[in-house]
């Protein structure tokens, strides 16, 4: 699985090769012609087509492409999502987007393996699109940013680090942060996730993930570290710098990071023990790789292969899209809370104890006279704090929310300017409003916080949701000790189908707004996302043509009893079982045959995991498992039985 990457790899293909002069390719002619045909203004009889006609044609085109992730599917799916959300209402809007951005997107990505793209590769794609797009107006920039945010939320590809601002404002991002339970589960499951690898390789994977999670190294930086980059003599530090395997992205990429404060004690001991053994393997040659897929030679790990497995596991643990690069994002988000957040948010949102957080803060800020936030930006290897805030820090709105409860003069004016992405003069005016006014400090601070928050929320993008409304920061502090029942989910969806606002629904059921909103968003995703469709374009759960989010009712008293039992067991389910239940439910929605009460499994391992995952809520007496030969395909079945040992 782990091999040295060749120069012909999709990630290593140069931009000049991507932009070859072969403009008569399939993507430029055949697919674009089909896409424009799907979004045309009139039909073959000259009658005007509406949004419903366009959505139907786009669904058929996506099914025809028969691909999970490709530049063509992403482009068609984005256009479809814009019509589904109501953002686009006329075919002409789609045609304009195809001309301005779609054609350039296909030209740049025609030879790319998108699933393996990291932040650097996506930043390169973004830059080339900026240079190639026909119109350079602000609307084109906004459309391009919206397109990449959709790619991030729907296909788990990283956001570019060089996204241009929308007007004068940065599109700050709210996305998934990997909690400590999920990370520890990932470490525990490494032998299962990589069953063909040796214990030595598993140990290296363990340490590489720790460096991404605790230190914030980029994946491609981790695999190209040399032993000379790690200093274990005095203060334990690691230096990220150029070598024959790696060129730093900019001067900010060269940095020295203090490991002693960032790592936990057991992780620090594990790293030191590994380094000692590695020196013996290499006969104390500091010029050798720190991590190698073959301990006898310097052979780079294939980070793309690791990325696919780890991303899939994290997504299962978190019950939402969670690529491997979110380990780095999570660290930056947590460190912003450590440096600038309250004790309450430190306890609730980060994996650090107060002692560990204090040690991190002392090391990062000790002896530095620059703006505090620049220290965090330098740790991440970014040229500008705006990059750190806009793409990596997923709690910027929370920090502003808490600004009203701390002494405003405590932080330099550049901190407030960077946090809200305004001119320093504007932030200075806000700050003087608080520090110069000797009246009611509480009232003035509240006004200061509210003004900044209202200004900031106009420009924050909530990644992972198709809703236009911005999530209130108060949700981060909601304590939910209630047990939710399936019957409540049914009531939420039925009332939403009748046009009742989510806030009204939540109030009537005495539930948190975030809970009701999550139920609606989950139902929308299951109904609208193409991964839950059959190849014929039918929903696996909802009746064909149904406009409701409420799933159909069960057909018998036995099934109703099963629903009641499942609901009762779910309400008392331990948290450590929830991730596997979510995985099993997602597997069911992706693989259930439309109109049939059975699921096809690709291997006995998947069947075993599925049964074990659902065992806490579905008794074994309720299962019926059959091996049914497919007519005319007996050789396939025999090979499956032989390979799986059935």
TITOR-326801 format. One record per residue (C-alpha): y, z, x. Coordinates in steps of 0.05 Angstrom, whole numbers, padded with zeros to 5 digits, always signed. Layout:
BEGIN
YZX ...
//
This chain:
BEGIN
+00000+00000+00000 +00048+00017+00056 +00060-00044+00100 +00114-00068+00146 +00163-00110+00108 +00167-00183+00128 +00230-00224+00135 +00210-00265+00075 +00215-00204+00029 +00259-00212-00032 +00303-00154-00010 +00313-00183+00059 +00330-00253+00035 +00401-00270+00057 +00456-00285+00008 +00463-00355+00037 +00390-00370+00020 +00401-00343-00050 +00460-00390-00060 +00424-00453-00038 +00451-00520-00057 +00393-00534-00105 +00434-00530-00169 +00382-00570-00207 +00335-00510-00210 +00298-00488-00271 +00346-00430-00281 +00407-00475-00281 +00380-00529-00326 +00320-00509-00369 +00332-00435-00383 +00408-00441-00390 +00397-00498-00439 +00349-00455-00480 +00396-00395-00477 +00456-00437-00500 +00412-00466-00554 +00395-00396-00578 +00469-00376-00581 +00497-00442-00607 +00551-00442-00660 +00517-00489-00710 +00446-00506-00728 +00414-00575-00728 +00446-00590-00796 +00516-00572-00773 +00519-00506-00811 +00552-00446-00778 +00504-00395-00749 +00518-00320-00756 +00498-00260-00714 +00431-00252-00750 +00411-00323-00732 +00430-00312-00659 +00391-00246-00655 +00329-00279-00684 +00333-00337-00634 +00344-00290-00575 +00283-00247-00594 +00240-00310-00596 +00266-00331-00528 +00251-00262-00497 +00181-00265-00525 +00172-00335-00497 +00193-00312-00427 +00137-00260-00429 +00164-00218-00371 +00179-00144-00364 +00238-00152-00316 +00268-00217-00291 +00339-00244-00286 +00327-00287-00348 +00300-00230-00391 +00356-00183-00369 +00410-00234-00387 +00380-00251-00455 +00367-00177-00470 +00439-00158-00454 +00466-00212-00501 +00418-00188-00555 +00439-00115-00546 +00512-00134-00554 +00497-00167-00620 +00452-00108-00642 +00508-00058-00627 +00560-00101-00664 +00602-00110-00601 +00594-00185-00608 +00597-00218-00676 +00606-00292-00660 +00562-00340-00620 +00624-00364-00582 +00629-00295-00548 +00559-00303-00520 +00572-00374-00497 +00635-00351-00461 +00596-00295-00426 +00542-00344-00404 +00594-00390-00374 +00634-00336-00339 +00579-00290-00314 +00509-00311-00338 +00506-00375-00297 +00529-00340-00234 +00479-00283-00246 +00421-00332-00248 +00446-00369-00187 +00451-00304-00145 +00386-00272-00168 +00340-00333-00174 +00298-00312-00113 +00306-00237-00120 +00253-00185-00134 +00299-00142-00176 +00251-00085-00187 +00255-00069-00112 +00331-00071-00107 +00365-00008-00081 +00439+00009-00086 +00457-00034-00026 +00421-00096-00054 +00453-00087-00122 +00521-00079-00089 +00510-00145-00053 +00492-00179-00119 +00554-00150-00151 +00599-00174-00095 +00571-00244-00099 +00581-00246-00174 +00654-00224-00165 +00664-00282-00116 +00627-00334-00158 +00653-00319-00228 +00698-00373-00256 +00750-00327-00287 +00780-00271-00246 +00817-00237-00303 +00808-00164-00323 +00764-00182-00382 +00714-00214-00335 +00713-00151-00293 +00701-00108-00354 +00644-00154-00378 +00612-00152-00309 +00616-00076-00306 +00587-00070-00376 +00530-00117-00356 +00511-00075-00295 +00515-00010-00335 +00467-00041-00385 +00420-00061-00328 +00422+00010-00302 +00408+00043-00370 +00356-00006-00396 +00319-00028-00333 +00330+00032-00286 +00363-00010-00231 +00416+00027-00191 +00490+00017-00203 +00528-00019-00148 +00570+00026-00103 +00627-00024-00103 +00639-00032-00178 +00711-00052-00188 +00754-00007-00232 +00770-00025-00303 +00845-00032-00300 +00868+00028-00259 +00811+00073-00281 +00742+00084-00255 +00682+00081-00302 +00654+00151-00290 +00580+00157-00306 +00539+00208-00344 +00466+00197-00328 +00400+00234-00316 +00395+00288-00264 +00325+00307-00240 +00311+00380-00256 +00274+00425-00207 +00212+00429-00250 +00203+00354-00250 +00214+00349-00175 +00163+00403-00159 +00114+00370-00206 +00125+00304-00169 +00109+00338-00103 +00046+00370-00132 +00022+00303-00161 +00031+00262-00097 -00044+00261-00080 -00058+00235-00151 -00001+00184-00149 -00024+00157-00082 -00100+00168-00084 -00116+00118-00029 -00071+00151+00023 -00091+00202+00076 -00067+00274+00075 -00022+00257+00135 +00012+00202+00095 +00020+00248+00034 +00054+00300+00079 +00103+00246+00103 +00117+00225+00032 +00130+00298+00014 +00181+00305+00070 +00215+00239+00055 +00225+00259-00018 +00253+00327+00005 +00304+00291+00048 +00326+00248-00011 +00328+00307-00059 +00358+00362-00015 +00399+00322+00036 +00419+00261-00004 +00394+00208+00044 +00385+00138+00018 +00312+00116+00013 +00320+00061+00065 +00355+00111+00111 +00297+00159+00107 +00242+00110+00127 +00283+00085+00187 +00299+00152+00219 +00280+00163+00291 +00258+00228+00323 +00322+00229+00364 +00361+00233+00299 +00333+00302+00284 +00362+00360+00325 +00319+00422+00323 +00347+00458+00384 +00407+00496+00358 +00430+00484+00286 +00380+00441+00249 +00417+00375+00236 +00400+00303+00222 +00443+00244+00244 +00444+00179+00205 +00462+00122+00252 +00446+00050+00268 +00383+00030+00306 +00340-00032+00313 +00313-00021+00243 +00377-00002+00207 +00451-00020+00208 +00498+00029+00174 +00534-00001+00114 +00602+00021+00139 +00633+00071+00188 +00624+00124+00134 +00549+00113+00137 +00547+00145+00206 +00544+00219+00193 +00514+00285+00216 +00484+00329+00162 +00468+00404+00168 +00397+00414+00144 +00394+00489+00154 +00438+00502+00094 +00413+00448+00048 +00338+00459+00056 +00299+00517+00027 +00264+00561+00078 +00193+00535+00064 +00218+00463+00067 +00253+00476+00133 +00189+00506+00162 +00148+00447+00137 +00196+00397+00170 +00196+00434+00236 +00120+00438+00237 +00115+00363+00222 +00165+00346+00277 +00126+00387+00327 +00062+00349+00310 +00098+00283+00310 +00123+00295+00381 +00052+00307+00404 +00029+00243+00370 +00084+00203+00405 +00079+00240+00472 +00150+00267+00463 +00181+00197+00457 +00245+00208+00418 +00254+00134+00408 +00195+00130+00360 +00202+00130+00284 +00202+00199+00250 +00158+00172+00194 +00107+00117+00205 +00053+00090+00159 +00008+00086+00221 +00015+00146+00267 -00007+00105+00327 +00049+00054+00321 +00119+00048+00294 +00106+00017+00226 +00157+00023+00170 +00136+00048+00103 +00145-00001+00046 +00198+00036+00007 +00192-00013-00051 +00120+00008-00063 +00139+00081-00060 +00198+00068-00107 +00155+00039-00162 +00105+00096-00163 +00155+00152-00157 +00203+00122-00209 +00146+00116-00258 +00125+00188-00247 +00196+00216-00253 +00207+00176-00317 +00144+00207-00346 +00165+00278-00326 +00236+00270-00352 +00216+00231-00415 +00270+00180-00401 +00286+00127-00350 +00293+00162-00282 +00288+00118-00219 +00275+00148-00151 +00347+00140-00129 +00366+00193-00181 +00341+00244-00130 +00402+00228-00087 +00448+00225-00148 +00423+00293-00171 +00439+00326-00105 +00511+00300-00105 +00519+00323-00178 +00492+00392-00161 +00536+00400-00100 +00598+00385-00140 +00579+00444-00184 +00566+00487-00123 +00634+00470-00092 +00678+00468-00154 +00640+00494-00215 +00635+00563-00246 +00579+00614-00237 +00556+00597-00308 +00547+00523-00294 +00516+00539-00226 +00462+00580-00260 +00450+00533-00317 +00454+00465-00284 +00432+00470-00211 +00367+00491-00176 +00405+00538-00128 +00408+00613-00127 +00476+00645-00116 +00457+00662-00044 +00434+00591-00029 +00496+00561-00062 +00541+00608-00021 +00506+00586+00043 +00516+00513+00026 +00589+00523+00010 +00602+00560+00075 +00570+00506+00118 +00602+00447+00083 +00672+00475+00082 +00673+00519+00144 +00728+00498+00192 +00747+00435+00153 +00820+00425+00138 +00811+00362+00096 +00807+00359+00021 +00743+00395+00000 +00719+00335-00040 +00722+00290+00021 +00669+00335+00053 +00621+00319-00003 +00639+00245-00001 +00626+00245+00074 +00559+00278+00064 +00540+00222+00016 +00563+00169+00066 +00616+00139+00021 +00681+00106+00041 +00720+00136-00017 +00713+00198-00061 +00721+00151-00121 +00653+00122-00106 +00622+00191-00105 +00656+00210-00170 +00645+00146-00208 +00572+00132-00191 +00540+00195-00164 +00573+00256-00196 +00547+00261-00268 +00586+00324-00284 +00659+00302-00274 +00676+00316-00347 +00645+00386-00340 +00687+00401-00278 +00750+00382-00316 +00728+00423-00375 +00721+00483-00329 +00788+00470-00296 +00822+00509-00351 +00783+00571-00333 +00798+00572-00258 +00863+00581-00219 +00891+00510-00216 +00929+00523-00152 +00863+00541-00118 +00849+00467-00104 +00889+00415-00067 +00927+00365-00110 +00883+00309-00083 +00823+00342-00116 +00853+00337-00185 +00876+00265-00171 +00807+00244-00148 +00771+00281-00204 +00811+00247-00259 +00826+00183-00219 +00901+00185-00229 +00958+00178-00180 +00972+00242-00139 +01042+00245-00170 +01012+00249-00240 +00963+00304-00219 +01021+00340-00184 +01061+00339-00248 +01002+00370-00286 +00993+00423-00233 +01067+00442-00232 +01065+00449-00307 +01016+00506-00297 +01038+00539-00232 +01113+00539-00247 +01109+00564-00319 +01106+00640-00319 +01093+00646-00394 +01024+00653-00425 +00978+00630-00368 +00917+00624-00414 +00952+00578-00462 +00982+00535-00407 +00915+00529-00371 +00881+00509-00436 +00934+00455-00446 +00924+00431-00374 +00849+00427-00383 +00854+00392-00451 +00903+00341-00425 +00860+00323-00365 +00797+00321-00407 +00826+00276-00460 +00852+00229-00406 +00786+00228-00369 +00739+00218-00429 +00772+00151-00444 +00740+00123-00382 +00673+00157-00376 +00610+00116-00389 +00550+00151-00418 +00492+00114-00385 +00426+00115-00423 +00456+00112-00493 +00478+00054-00536 +00527+00098-00575 +00601+00085-00565 +00620+00157-00574 +00626+00201-00512 +00582+00263-00511 +00621+00328-00516 +00616+00371-00454 +00603+00431-00499 +00532+00404-00508 +00517+00424-00436 +00525+00497-00456 +00488+00495-00522 +00430+00544-00523 +00375+00518-00568 +00324+00571-00585 +00302+00540-00650 +00235+00507-00663 +00242+00436-00688 +00192+00409-00738 +00171+00337-00752 +00196+00346-00823 +00266+00358-00795 +00262+00292-00756 +00243+00257-00820 +00302+00288-00858 +00350+00269-00802 +00328+00196-00803 +00327+00191-00879 +00398+00218-00885 +00422+00173-00828 +00392+00113-00864 +00434+00132-00925 +00497+00129-00883 +00508+00204-00872 +00545+00222-00807 +00503+00256-00753 +00550+00316-00750 +00542+00327-00825 +00466+00321-00820 +00463+00372-00764 +00507+00421-00803 +00464+00414-00866 +00401+00430-00826 +00434+00485-00785 +00416+00448-00721 +00454+00428-00658 +00490+00361-00661 +00455+00339-00596 +00387+00350-00628 +00402+00307-00688 +00435+00254-00644 +00374+00252-00598 +00327+00239-00657 +00369+00181-00681 +00376+00150-00611 +00301+00156-00599 +00285+00121-00665 +00335+00066-00648 +00304+00054-00580 +00233+00052-00609 +00254+00002-00661 +00301-00043-00621 +00276-00045-00550 +00232-00105-00534 +00180-00064-00496 +00159-00035-00564 +00149-00104-00595 +00085-00144-00598 +00083-00214-00568 +00098-00241-00637 +00163-00202-00639 +00139-00149-00689 +00153-00075-00682 +00091-00035-00666 +00113+00022-00712 +00161-00006-00765 +00146-00056-00820 +00170-00127-00807 +00241-00136-00832 +00253-00062-00844 +00326-00041-00834 +00310+00034-00836 +00300+00081-00778 +00253+00126-00818 +00180+00109-00801 +00134+00092-00860 +00098+00149-00894 +00024+00164-00881 -00026+00136-00930 -00075+00193-00943 -00081+00268-00953 -00122+00274-00888 -00066+00240-00848 -00015+00286-00881 -00056+00346-00860 -00058+00319-00789 +00017+00311-00789 +00026+00383-00813 -00021+00408-00758 +00013+00368-00704 +00081+00392-00727 +00059+00465-00726 +00029+00459-00656 +00090+00421-00628 +00136+00477-00651 +00100+00527-00605 +00084+00479-00548 +00098+00506-00478 +00152+00469-00440 +00103+00450-00384 +00062+00409-00434 +00122+00371-00463 +00126+00317-00410 +00054+00294-00419 +00063+00294-00495 +00124+00249-00487 +00085+00203-00440 +00028+00197-00490 +00076+00182-00547 +00111+00129-00506 +00043+00098-00488 +00025+00096-00561 +00089+00061-00581 +00080+00010-00526 +00007-00006-00538 -00009+00005-00612 -00029-00060-00646 +00017-00080-00703 -00015-00066-00770 -00076-00032-00740 -00095+00041-00728 -00121+00033-00657 -00096+00030-00586 -00123-00013-00529 -00130+00020-00461 -00130-00018-00396 -00174+00032-00358 -00214+00095-00368 -00162+00133-00326 -00108+00118-00377 -00155+00137-00434 -00172+00203-00400 -00099+00220-00387 -00081+00201-00459 -00134+00247-00489 -00117+00305-00443 -00043+00297-00458 -00053+00300-00533 -00107+00354-00533 -00057+00412-00544 -00035+00382-00611 -00094+00339-00634 -00164+00369-00638 -00222+00331-00608 -00256+00329-00676 -00202+00280-00699 -00218+00226-00647 -00261+00164-00656 -00273+00125-00591 -00309+00058-00591 -00324+00007-00538 -00322-00058-00577 -00339-00124-00541 -00287-00178-00553 -00317-00241-00583 -00325-00296-00531 -00301-00251-00475 -00364-00213-00455 -00355-00228-00380 -00287-00194-00381 -00316-00133-00415 -00375-00130-00367 -00328-00132-00307 -00286-00077-00338 -00347-00034-00350 -00372-00046-00280 -00306-00032-00246 -00291+00031-00287 -00362+00059-00284 -00369+00065-00359 
//
